[in-house]
Amino acid sequence: MAETLNFSLVSPECELFSGEVIHVDVPGTEGDMGIHPKHAPLMAAIRTGIVNVYRSDENISFFVQGGFVDVTTEELVILAEKACFIDDIDHKEIKQEIESAKKALVSLEGEAALSMQQNLDGLQDILAN
């Protein structure tokens, strides 16, 4: 039996997932991360994208926007600003967010522009898949 890691995905509305997993892919602002049992501890910001959760019997995908990931050798917690199951995405809302992000990006610079561009890229990737 494969080693497991306790994983929780929490948004302001609710806890979307809590359970044992064998691997989780997380979209970080500094690059994508693959988290597994006994991973080195870390804390990082996440960007808009897809969190893929791998269990021994199933794979589950979530859409996340903003937040943080906290990893210990035994636990992984994602505190997302916004999150939902991938199948629950509202495509109309995503399209509206893309338009708003494009308009906002024109007037931004530096870190704010980078953050908005990452959000825009993640939203566009969601619609493409």
Helices and strands as residue ranges (DSSP letters): E 5-10, E 15-21, E 23-28, E 31-35, E 42-45, E 49-54, E 59-71, E 75-85, G 86-88, H 91-105, H 110-128
